[in-house]
Amino acid sequence: MKKIAIIGAGISGLTAARELQPKHDVIVFEKSRGRGGRTAHKRLEWGNFDIGAQYFTARSTEFKKQVDDWLQKGCVKEWEFTPLKLEQKAERAMLVASSDSTERYIGNPGMNSIAHDLSNNINIKFNVRVKTIVPTSNDCLELFDDKNNLLGSFDSVIIAVPAEQTIDLLPDDTSFRNSIPSSLHTPCWAVGIKTPKKVAPEIQGAFGDKTVSWVSRQSAKQYLFQSSPMQTDIDDNIEQDDFWMLHFSPEWSTKNLEATKPEVFAHAKSWFTRVFKVPVDEQNYLVHFWRYANLKDNTLSNIFWDNNLKIGAIGDWSSGGRIEGAFTSALNLINAENFKL
Ligand SMILES: Cc1cc2nc3c(=O)[nH]c(=O)nc-3n(C[C@H](O)[C@H](O)[C@H](O)COP(=O)(O)OP(=O)(O)OC[C@H]3O[C@@H](n4cnc5c(N)ncnc54)[C@H](O)[C@@H]3O)c2cc1C
């Protein structure tokens, strides 16, 4: 039995922890208060939002098997709808049908429910930001937090954070550090808003334009989890509030890195009102900035493991991006021939 530290409780880190836990002593260190990383779900007094990933798809046999298990347990549901596309026609923004037949899944009751399932019986230390990994003379790896406290001594370490943050954790001047690609992810401003329920019910999600690349009705996702009385309310067209998540495009987010949250909300409000012709509540809104959101290029598929240092690196970036890539990156590393703990 080896002592293994995993840095990051996102989908990649938790998948690795679940796979290694039966045979090894595994501890996961997570800098935030909660698990799931970019599958974060926020419950506020006035509305619930998936602020990162909105849904996921499954292509590989392994991941499909995992999704079937989640479907059976009820922590995942299918989200059956066809997203629209925003098109600019003669000065007017119009939502048009797309020929999209992708099968989409969402976490139940929020995207982070898959992280909750993966972390069953896993020892996670929350609110711990790992700062450095120091190899010692007796072939161990010591981990220190951002206040220079020793977190423990381990046989192996798996770093499960975006590549850009992986580099900062690795010992200087090692070929392993130099092998990690930098600058892979694009940023994303995410804004949650509240509106009166006035948009046609079939509009659940839409691919946007150069400013807002994605918008989806969070309340439509929640209806999937409601029992029939709520469904009747919708059918009867009873007026309620609606909740929407807007993701600003990589281009817009990159240009507006320094914007303040109220400024970003103002852009979200004017975009939404222009496209949907519905007023936006000015009191209740949520703005979140993701520095490392999605990949610029998702073609990289590689295993990052240094058998001398006994350090590995996983994450969406090393296996084609997205939630499926994060999951696959953990399995690819653990099943790699040269992965010797
Ligand atoms: C706005 C947005 C929209 C998206 N939309 C989709 C979508 O629709 N479909 C889809 O499949 N994917 C989508 N994604 C991408 C998907 O969320 C990610 O690919 C996936 O969740 C990445 O998982 P991960 O484990 O690789 O990394 P992360 O989820 O980033 O996990 C890394 C974890 O490490 C922690 N951490 C970082 N540094 C340290 C440190 N030094 N010490 C301790 N902990 C640390 C972080 O807090 C985080 O919890 C989206 C992402 C964003 C942000």
The ligand as an SDF file (V2000), in Angstrom:
LIG
                    3D

 53 58  0  0  0  0  0  0  0  0999 V2000
  -17.8250   27.9050  -18.1360 C   0  0  0  0  0  0  0  0  0  0  0  0
  -17.5180   26.4590  -18.4280 C   0  0  0  0  0  0  0  0  0  0  0  0
  -18.3590   25.7260  -19.2730 C   0  0  0  0  0  0  0  0  0  0  0  0
  -18.0900   24.3880  -19.5390 C   0  0  0  0  0  0  0  0  0  0  0  0
  -18.9570   23.6640  -20.2800 N   0  0  0  0  0  0  0  0  0  0  0  0
  -18.7780   22.3340  -20.4060 C   0  0  0  0  0  0  0  0  0  0  0  0
  -19.7850   21.5230  -20.9820 C   0  0  0  0  0  0  0  0  0  0  0  0
  -20.8580   22.0030  -21.3440 O   0  0  0  0  0  0  0  0  0  0  0  0
  -19.5260   20.1780  -21.1080 N   0  0  0  0  0  0  0  0  0  0  0  0
  -18.3630   19.6160  -20.6530 C   0  0  0  0  0  0  0  0  0  0  0  0
  -18.1860   18.3960  -20.7690 O   0  0  0  0  0  0  0  0  0  0  0  0
  -17.4080   20.3780  -20.0720 N   0  0  0  0  0  0  0  0  0  0  0  0
  -17.5960   21.6990  -19.9300 C   0  0  0  0  0  0  0  0  0  0  0  0
  -16.6650   22.4600  -19.2960 N   0  0  0  0  0  0  0  0  0  0  0  0
  -15.3680   21.8740  -18.9640 C   0  0  0  0  0  0  0  0  0  0  0  0
  -15.4190   20.9170  -17.7680 C   0  0  0  0  0  0  0  0  0  0  0  0
  -16.0420   21.5590  -16.6920 O   0  0  0  0  0  0  0  0  0  0  0  0
  -13.9740   20.5460  -17.4350 C   0  0  0  0  0  0  0  0  0  0  0  0
  -13.3550   19.9940  -18.5840 O   0  0  0  0  0  0  0  0  0  0  0  0
  -13.8410   19.5220  -16.2970 C   0  0  0  0  0  0  0  0  0  0  0  0
  -14.7580   19.7650  -15.2640 O   0  0  0  0  0  0  0  0  0  0  0  0
  -12.4010   19.6090  -15.8120 C   0  0  0  0  0  0  0  0  0  0  0  0
  -12.1620   18.7220  -14.7340 O   0  0  0  0  0  0  0  0  0  0  0  0
  -10.6920   18.6330  -14.1400 P   0  0  0  0  0  0  0  0  0  0  0  0
  -10.7060   17.6540  -13.0470 O   0  0  0  0  0  0  0  0  0  0  0  0
   -9.7290   18.4060  -15.2670 O   0  0  0  0  0  0  0  0  0  0  0  0
  -10.3340   20.1010  -13.5950 O   0  0  0  0  0  0  0  0  0  0  0  0
  -11.0910   21.0670  -12.5830 P   0  0  0  0  0  0  0  0  0  0  0  0
  -12.5460   20.8760  -12.6130 O   0  0  0  0  0  0  0  0  0  0  0  0
  -10.5660   22.4400  -12.8940 O   0  0  0  0  0  0  0  0  0  0  0  0
  -10.5640   20.6050  -11.1550 O   0  0  0  0  0  0  0  0  0  0  0  0
   -9.3640   21.0690  -10.5950 C   0  0  0  0  0  0  0  0  0  0  0  0
   -9.5450   21.2170   -9.1020 C   0  0  0  0  0  0  0  0  0  0  0  0
   -8.2760   21.4960   -8.5220 O   0  0  0  0  0  0  0  0  0  0  0  0
   -8.4090   22.5070   -7.5300 C   0  0  0  0  0  0  0  0  0  0  0  0
   -7.0880   23.1220   -7.4090 N   0  0  0  0  0  0  0  0  0  0  0  0
   -6.4110   23.8690   -8.3360 C   0  0  0  0  0  0  0  0  0  0  0  0
   -5.1890   24.2200   -7.8590 N   0  0  0  0  0  0  0  0  0  0  0  0
   -5.0970   23.6600   -6.6190 C   0  0  0  0  0  0  0  0  0  0  0  0
   -4.0660   23.6850   -5.6250 C   0  0  0  0  0  0  0  0  0  0  0  0
   -2.9070   24.3070   -5.8230 N   0  0  0  0  0  0  0  0  0  0  0  0
   -4.2890   23.0030   -4.4620 N   0  0  0  0  0  0  0  0  0  0  0  0
   -5.4730   22.3410   -4.2360 C   0  0  0  0  0  0  0  0  0  0  0  0
   -6.4650   22.3250   -5.1490 N   0  0  0  0  0  0  0  0  0  0  0  0
   -6.2870   22.9560   -6.3290 C   0  0  0  0  0  0  0  0  0  0  0  0
   -9.5000   23.4090   -8.1030 C   0  0  0  0  0  0  0  0  0  0  0  0
  -10.1150   24.1770   -7.0820 O   0  0  0  0  0  0  0  0  0  0  0  0
  -10.4520   22.3950   -8.7350 C   0  0  0  0  0  0  0  0  0  0  0  0
  -11.4430   21.9500   -7.8190 O   0  0  0  0  0  0  0  0  0  0  0  0
  -16.9250   23.7920  -18.9750 C   0  0  0  0  0  0  0  0  0  0  0  0
  -16.1080   24.5230  -18.1180 C   0  0  0  0  0  0  0  0  0  0  0  0
  -16.4130   25.8370  -17.8320 C   0  0  0  0  0  0  0  0  0  0  0  0
  -15.5550   26.5970  -16.8460 C   0  0  0  0  0  0  0  0  0  0  0  0
  1  2  1  0
  2  3  1  0
  2 52  2  0
  3  4  2  0
  4  5  1  0
  4 50  1  0
  5  6  2  0
  6  7  1  0
  6 13  1  0
  7  8  2  0
  7  9  1  0
  9 10  1  0
 10 11  2  0
 10 12  1  0
 12 13  2  0
 13 14  1  0
 14 15  1  0
 14 50  1  0
 15 16  1  0
 16 17  1  0
 16 18  1  0
 18 19  1  0
 18 20  1  0
 20 21  1  0
 20 22  1  0
 22 23  1  0
 23 24  1  0
 24 25  2  0
 24 26  1  0
 24 27  1  0
 27 28  1  0
 28 29  2  0
 28 30  1  0
 28 31  1  0
 31 32  1  0
 32 33  1  0
 33 34  1  0
 33 48  1  0
 34 35  1  0
 35 36  1  0
 35 46  1  0
 36 37  1  0
 36 45  1  0
 37 38  2  0
 38 39  1  0
 39 40  1  0
 39 45  2  0
 40 41  1  0
 40 42  2  0
 42 43  1  0
 43 44  2  0
 44 45  1  0
 46 47  1  0
 46 48  1  0
 48 49  1  0
 50 51  2  0
 51 52  1  0
 52 53  1  0
M  END
$$$$
